[in-house]
Amino acid sequence: MDNVFVNKWSSQLKKGTLSFIVLNVLKDNEYYGYELIEKVKHDTKIEIAEGTFYPLMNRLKKDGFVESNWVEQKSGIPRKYYKLTKQGEVILVKMKDYWISMSATIQKLF
């Protein structure tokens, strides 16, 4: 029973922070979809399924935090690259401030 609860809780925690993580990764560079998934995995050890990633990117794009463009490749199919917008930069700063505040509050409990 305890493992079931922890697994559900950790899944919700990951889901709730995924936007913050992706925006953070995009702050310094633009990435195409698969490359962004791999970068998040490398930097955080968090696995993102494509079925989670692309709907998230569509939401971030709809909210105006991310924009995308197709880039032709010398060989193979075009890749869709994602980058942070000015609005995304602003919201990322707000998210970071909130994260720092929340982390400090939680750390006090320990």
N, C-alpha and C positions, 0 to 999 in steps of 0.2 A: 504493500500500500504506500509506504513512504517513497519508494522509487517512482511510482506512478505519479505521485504529487510533484516530486522534484522535476521529473521529466516534463510534465505539463507546464510547471512554473518556468523552467528554463526556456522552454519553447516560446512561451509568451514574452519573456524578457528579451529573447533574441529578436522576435518579431517586432517588438516595440522599439528596439534600438537600431534596427536595420537601416532605416532612413538616415539616421544620424551617422552611422558608419559609412554608408555609401557617399553621402555628401562630403564627409571628411576625406575620403579617398579621392574624390573628384576635385578637391580644393587646389591641388597642385598640378593636375594634369588631366587630359581627356583620355578616355579609354573606350574601346569597343566592348560590346556586351560580354563576350567570353573572357576577354582580358580583365575586365572589371571584376567579374566573378572570381577569377583566379587571384587577383590582387587582394581582394577582401579576404579570401581564404588564406593566403600567404601571411597577410598582416595580422589577422585576428584568429586564425584557426577555425573560423565559422564557415560551414558549408552552406551555400545558397543554391537551392534547386532553381532551374530555369523557370519553373512554374511559379516560383515566388519572386524571382528577380525581375522578369519582364513586366508583370503587373505593377510592381513597385516602381519601376522606372517610368511607366506610363502615368502613374499617379504623381510622381515628382515632376514630370514634364507638364501635366495638366495644371499642377499648382504653380508652375512658373519657376521652379527651383533648378530645373535641368533643361537643357536643350540638346537636340541631337541632329546629326547630319550624316548622310551617306557618303562614304569615301570609296572611290574606285580603287581596286587593287591591281597591281601589275599582272598578277595571275590569280584566278579564283573569283569568287563573288564579292560584290561591294560589302563593306562593313559599316555598321551604324555606330558612330562615335558619340559618346555622351560627354557633356561638360557642364560645369556649374554656371548658372546665370548670375547676374548682379543681385537679383532677388534671392537666389540660393545662397550667395555669400552672406547676405544680411541675416537670413534665417539661420544659417549655420552658426553665426556668432551668438545669436539668441539661444540656440540649442546648447552650445558649449557653456554659456553662462549658467543655464539651467542645470546642465549635467554636473558642473563643478559644485553648484549649490546643493544639489540632491546628493551627490557623492559625499560631501562634507557632512551632511545631515545623517546619512546612513553610517558613515565611519564613526560618528559619535556613539552609535548603538553598540559598536564592537568594543 
